[in-house]
């Protein structure tokens, strides 16, 4: 088998229409983990869709029930030989709310629609597209090698990532022996650019921070009470302004990461953040001073207001509301003392005259980052370059969050984070597409599947080499 053989098979699978048909079938499962009524759809996706797909590749599969009564997991395993390396892969079958009726051009979130080399549909870019690509890669390698992979493979698929992977760590710790592997390979998150392969060495962490101001029941007439009753909306807005200024700059030192190292700065020196034509332009004078756009996005912490509410914005009354609430999110890099964030915010607001603001945290992910000096980094980058003809961007982490810490810390696995699409907009300002821009004169899904294939193919030779960054293919 050669690298070319496997990639050619993957390309044929794409151009035959089989891949997009498969993806369309998977998108049709309304696997919204944030919707308690979709429990049956989440289970059906694992049982009716993924279990047969893995069985076709000679994987053994079984469902793992949540130890806390939440959504199930799927564990798939292919064992070929005790003398070859084992790769553990991760994916999630759940998606965020479909937001039917709110997509641009009234697109159906539960069907794939191709427009200008982009495939739209809920889950195409997070995460059904990615794990479908990896399954296609496995299929291509197996076919090219006459029914064998050349390495052992394991796959864990959860159905609660979009609600914070509430018991993933507990499940993985229970399955520690079954999940033992030489390498963890995850495919998620955005590419740096549509035409440049990207390797992320980890991800930023994330914490949702709820701020609540509850002063009284009901609303009171603004003419009769204005000037003598505290306004919770005014208090909440001022409290937020004590944490982050009008240019998105953090005002509380405990929310900031350690200073950027020279190694991180060097890694990001040639990285340009260039939005596509249908994406928003970068905001002028926004974010931490003295940092490049890449450093702000991949090496710094940000505090964003996700939602804020007080009164009735659709039908405002001439009244002072009794309560106000906001949900903020801190995205943070490795080195941030995340466990102290909520207490630091609470103390800061109290000291600045806002003791009435209640502070609590929800839905958190830890930050993670593979050692820059790991031999896997240069080896994987060179392998991708051979396949695509392009030097990939190697970034310390991507801007979003994943439960990578479960695998790197709880299971002690070396990690490679692959990606499968450019950055995506949410459906109210665009939609969340799997992008298929030109790639060496072909559609980029060739390249996306090829990247997955070449990583799998490269792993075939690891056990024949003394060091994983040495070159050489069968």
N, C-alpha and C positions, 0 to 999 in steps of 0.2 A: 504494500500500500504506500502511496505517496500522499503528501499534503494535497496535491492537485486533484487526485482522485476523489478524496472526501469532499473538497470544496465544489467540485463539478457536480457531485450528487446533490449537494445542498442547493446549488443554483437550479438544478433541474427541478427539484422539489418546489422551489419558489415559483419558477416560470410556468410550471404545469398548472398552477392555481391551487394545488393541494394545500399549501401552507396557509393561504388566506382563507380557504374554506374551513380548515381546521380551526383557525383563530376565530372566525365568525361563529362557529358552533360553540366555542368556549365563551365568547362574549355574551352569547344569548342567555347564559345562566346568570340570573340577577343576584349575584353573590354580595350583597351589601351587608357587611358585618355590623354597620351602625344601625341597621334596621332589624329589630328583634323578630320581625315576622318572616325573615328570610333564612331562618335556621335550616329549613328543609332544602333550600336551594344550595346552601353552602355544603351540606352533606352530599347532595346529589352530584355536585361538581366533582367531588373527590371520588365517589363510588361509581358514577355512571360515565364520567369523562376521563379522569386521570388514571384510575386503576386499569381500565382496558388499554390505555395508551402505554403505560409502563409494562403491562403483561406482554404486549406485542414485542417488547424489547427484552423479554425474558427476565424482567425484574420480578421478584416476589414483593407483594404489597400487603399492608394491613393498616386498618384505621386505628388510631390512637385516640381514645376518648379524653377529653379535657378533665384533669383532676379536680377542677373547680366548677364543673358543669357548664363550661362555655363551649366554644366551637371546636370541632374535631380536627385532627391532624392526619396526614397521610405519610407513612414511612415506606419508601421503596428501596430495594437493595438488589444489586447485581454483583454476584461474586464469581470471579473467574479463576484467580489463583492467589495463594498466600504469598507468592514471591513478587507480585506486582503492586504498585502503589494504589491507594484508595483515595478517591475524591468524594467529598461530601458537598452536595449542592443544596441550595435553599430557594424556595419560592413561596409566594402566598396567593391563594385563590380568591381571597376576598377583595372587594373594591370599595371605594367610597360611594356615597349616595349617587344614584344615577342621574338625578336632577332632570328627569324627563320633562320636556317642554321648555327647558331653559337653555338648550344648546343652540349655538349659532346656526342659522338657517334651519332651525327646527329638526336637526339631525336626531335620529333614534339612537339613544345610548346603548341599546341592547342589540344592535346590528353593526357590522363593520361597513363603513362607507369610504370609498377611495376617491379623493379629490386632489388633483395636482400632486400625485406621488406621495400623498399622505393617507394613512389609514386611520379613520376616526371610529371611536367606539369605547365604551367604558371598559377599562382593563387592558386595552391594546398597548398602553405604555406603562402600566403599573397594575399588575405584574404578569398578566396572562400572556402578553406578547413575549416577555423575556423567558418565562419558563417553557413556552412553546418553542422558542428558538433553541433553547438548550436541549430539549427533547429531539428536535430536528437534527441538531448537531450529533447527538448520540446515535440517532438512526443512520445518519450518513456515514459516520466512522464505522459503525458495526457492519453496514452493507459493504463498505469498501474493504473491510478486513475479512470478508467471508463469514460473517456471523459472530465475530468476537470483537471486543473493544480493545483489549490489550491492557486494561486496568480495571480495578474494581470501582464500582460507583454506588453511591447512596444519595437519596434525595428525600428531604423532608419538606413537606408543603403544609403551611399553616393556613387557617382561615380567620385569623384575628389580628393581622398586622395593622389594619386601618383603625383599630381601636386600642393600639398600643401593645399588642402581643402580650396580653395580661398574664398568661401562664406558660409562655414558651420556655423560659428559663427552667421552670420546675419540670416540664416535660423532658427537656434535653438532659437535665441532671439525672432524671429517672432512667433515661435511655443512654447514659454515658457510654457504656460498653458497645451498644449497637451502633452508636454514631461515631465511633473511633475512626479517624481518617488521617491521611498525611497532608491533606490540603482542603481548605474550605473555599469554594467558588460560588460567589453570589453575583447575580445579574439584576441590577436595579439602578434607578437614578438616571439623571440626564447626562448626555455626552456634552463635552465642552463646546463642540461645534458639529454640525451635521456631516462635515467632510473630514473630521479628524477623529480617529479612534482614541479612546480615553481609558486610562486605568486609574481607578481611585484606590488608595491604600486604606480607606476606612470611611467613616461618615461623621458628620457633626451629631451631637446629641440634641435632644429637644425636651423642653418642659413646658407644658401649658400652665399658665398662672391665672387663676381666677381672682378678680378684684370685685368685691361687693360692698355697696354702701346702702345700708337699710336704716333710714332715719325715722320713718313713720308709716303707718298704714294709709293707703289712699293718697290722692292728690288734693291740693288746696289752692284756691283761687289766687292767681298771681297779683291781682290788683289789691285784694284784701290782705294778703299775707307777704307779698314781695318786699324784701328788705328786712323782714323779721324772722323768716324761716330759712334755715339752711337748705341749699339746693343740692341734692345728691349728685346730679349730673355735673354741676360746676366743681364740686369737691372731687369727683372721680377724674375729671379732665385734668385738674390741677395735680392730683396724685400721680397720674401717668406722666405728666410733664416733669415731675420730680425724678423720674426714672430714665427717661429718654427725651432728648430735646427735639426741636422742630426740624432738625436735619438728620434725625435718626442716629444720633450719637449717644452712647451710653453715659449716664451721669453718675452711676454708682459703681465704684471700683470693684465690688464683689461680683458684678455681672460680667466683668471683663476677663479675658484669658491672660496667661503669661505673655510677655512680649514675644514678638515673632523671632524665631531663631534665624541665623544666617542660612541654614540649610533649607528652611521653608521658603525664605525669600528667594533663594537661588532656584528652587524648584518651580516657583511661580513667575520668575522673571520674564519668560517669553510667552506667558499665557495671556491671551487677549479675550475679553468678554465682548463678543460681538453678536447682538441679537439678530435673528432672522428677520426677513422683511415684514412678517406678520406678527412679530413680537414687539413689546413696548421698548422704546429707547431708554437707555440708562439715564437716571435722574441726575441732573447737575448738582454738585455740592451736597450730595447725600452720602451719609455714612461716615465712619471714623476718619478723621483728618490724618494725612500723611501716609495713607495706604493706597495701593492700586486697587482697581475694581476686583481683580482676582484675589488679592489678599483679603479684602473685605468679605468676599463670598466664600473662600475656602480656608481662611486662616484666622478669622476673627469671629466674635460673637455678635449677634444681633437680637434686639428685642422688638417684636412686631405686635401691633394691635390687630388681632384677628376679627374681633367683633365687639361692638359697644352698643348699649341699649339703655334708654330711659324714656319714659312716656310712650306716646304712640306717634311714631314719625309719619305714618300714613294719615292719621286724623288727629293732629295736635290740638290739645285743649288749652285754654287760657288758665293753666294750672301748674303749680310747682309739683313735680313728681315726688313720690315718697321714697323711691329707691332707684339705684342705677347699678349697672353691672358691666363688666368688660372681661374679655378673655384675651390674654396676651400670650406670646410664645417666645421663649428664649431658645435660640439655636446656638449651641456652644461647641467649642473644639476641645480636644484632649488637653488636660491641664487645668480646666476650669473646676472649681470646687462646687460642683452642681448640688451636692447634698446640703450646702449652706445657703443656697440662693433664696429660698422662701423666707427663712428666718432673717436674712439680710434685708430683704425688701420690706418685711414687716417692721423691723427695727428702724429702717431708714424713713419710712412713712410716718411712723410714730414720732420720731425725732423732728420731723419737718411739719408737724401740726396736723397729721392725718390719722389719728388713732382710731377713728371710726371706720376706716377702710379694712375690711376683712380680706385676708390673703390666704389662699390655699392653692395647692398644686394638683395636677392630674395629668395622666397620659404622658409618661416620660420615657425617653430612650437615652441610653448612655452613649457617649462619644467613643470612637474607636479609631485606631491608626496602626497599621503594620509598620514595623521598623524599616526606615528608609534603606538601611544597609542589608536587608534581607536579599539573598541571592535570587529569590524568585522574581524580584522586581525587574532587574535588567534582563533576565532570561525571558520573562513573559513579554516585555516590551520589544525585544529583538524578534521574538517569534511573530508577534503581530506585524512588525515592520516587514518581515519577509512575505507575509500573506498579502498585506494591503499596499505595500510600497510606500507607506507613510509612517513616519516616526510618531508613535502615540504620545499624547500628553499624559504625563504621570503626575498625579496630583495627590497631595497629602490626605485628602478626604473630599467627598462631595458635600454639597451644601445641605442636603436633607438628612433624614435620620432613618436608621434601620436597626434591628436588634442584633447587630454584629457582635456586640460584647458578649452575648450568650455563647457564641461559638469561639471567639478568641480568648475570652477570659474563663468562662465556666468549663469549656471543653479543651482549652489550650491549643486551638488549631491555628496554623498559619493561614492567612486569608488573602484572597484575591477578589476584588470587587470589579466585575465587568459591567458594562452598560449597554443599552440597546436603543437609545433614542435621544434626539436633541431635547433641550429643555422644553417643557410643555406648559401651556396656559390652562387655567381652569375654564370650564365651559361658559361662564358668563362673559368672559372677555375674549374667548376663543374657544377651543376645545382641547381635549387631552389626546393628541394623536400619536400613533407610531409613525415616524417620519421615514419616507422613502426617497430622499433626494438623490441626484446623480452621483455615482461612485465609480470612477474609472469607466465611464460610458455606460454603466449598467445601473439598475436600481439598487439602492444601498442595502436593502434587505439581503442581497447577495453578500455584501460585505459584513452585515450583522451576523448572518448565519455563518459566514466564512470565519469570522473572528471566533465565534464559539467553537466551530469545527477545528480551527487550527490550534486553539488552546487544548481541546480534547486530544487532537492528534499528537501535539507536542508531548503530552503527558505519556503517550505510549513509550517514549524513549527515556523517560526519567530513570527508570530502574536499570537502564543500561549505561548510565553516566555516573561519574563520581560526584558531579556538582551540577545543580539544576540550571546554571547559566551557561553551560557548555553547549555548543552548537552540535548539530548532527541529527539527521532524520533518516528513517528507513527508506 
